């Protein structure tokens, strides 16, 4: 269908703008490429932030629900879950929104406008990753509860869940190996994770705050178990990426030499 635009006095330009899908602010058509790149960059970062937030919340649900099904005491209290949602969830999600553009972003296939945000297997990734976080949290609780008592079990679960989510935020950055693209490339995410770890540990180390959250100080052995459980998502997701041999899509165009 061909559309004509008629200019009437000084209103023709505004009519053309309203009828256009894209408006160039200059006479350089390279601007179109930069606009597409920026659009893809924003879309990918929004997707990463949503991916992280939903997967971590699924992890919390799995930990509580699975614990109830197994007849265990509540692994996490309401105050502890509120803290995790406000601190260890929020900062990394904001930092993921500031992730630098992937160098291969223009080599990916265009996004299908008919597909939703959660297409191409994102829902399955969220479910698997959330289940992983929930199971590891429940494992930390069971380990502490069976060998050291309920208070220690809840403390280990509380620290593990916060740390698991913080560490997992690095996995969300890219579908490639994070060791290949650079684990600390996103400075904002690195600072967010460091801040989250400091705040999470401070809750246990400061007696006045520890009483509010019903947590206790852990010994060296308990800290070691908690740390090992917390860093497992890095190796689990890296193994998954290696097995799946994730590809970024076909190249749209190639520069041909004369």
Steps between C-alpha positions, in 0.01 A plus 500: 500500500646833395447801721532858381581797721382842400657816633264779596670826601729414796311194620636256240810415701296411809270281291801316357642447849172360633473260207859376523626190678841657550621860498862594432622805685788542253590410141726208598347156437754344739267639766255221414761236587576673831129526577449128437803419715373717785154345476641148515722599792208638702281200419768251606566681829129513587479129424800426724356697793163325472672161460698558818210629710256224409753215528612613847141537619422153367797379705352648816161342428659160433700512824194577714252276316734201473590533866131485595445196276789320670357581842794717604489808719475827309849551355459879476300752699291782353749768611786312337314462170411871502867591549609278213236644267598857584880465505638200312233519227477873433862612457608227252180547296574871462862424412394249233302782342832682460678206335729612211386401151621163375761540227307248287164666550469604133583148380189352658182433308233770534244442774166377370241765589238224536698323773468598864771585747499149644530318168797287389515300822525780755223353716680166520827673594323694774339185640822295494712777652237579763476134595879485527507798739212361708648151530844631596342728762305209644816288500681767702210510745487121534875479550499761774179373662605134517850563636474827694135581575213710366654846553821407322302333222294813439809718514678285243190500279465878534862571409505237226185629329630857493842394378355256244295779344794743498733246341234388252469856368834449324352203311216717366743740329563286195414171333870444445743397773545787743871414517521561126324838496650617829328438831568852631439691176182658635640730769153588632412134550832430671440787743140389556612145585774622733257733676243221527755260650613760756141575604406131512795410721449809719156374601666197661808673642326796669324364813228768513395432140541123539233499772253674270549236230524205741840388374808384689874531446645207307828322570771444239366161394148635451629798301700265277192289421297812428761649267542177304123471450477867399751479215358178350272685251805626312622147427152354444399764244844493336460126456155550354631757252778267397262209444250707306770664289297817488526701177413866456326464164594542138684800362264740327753633254864461415735759362623376166829617365528596132 
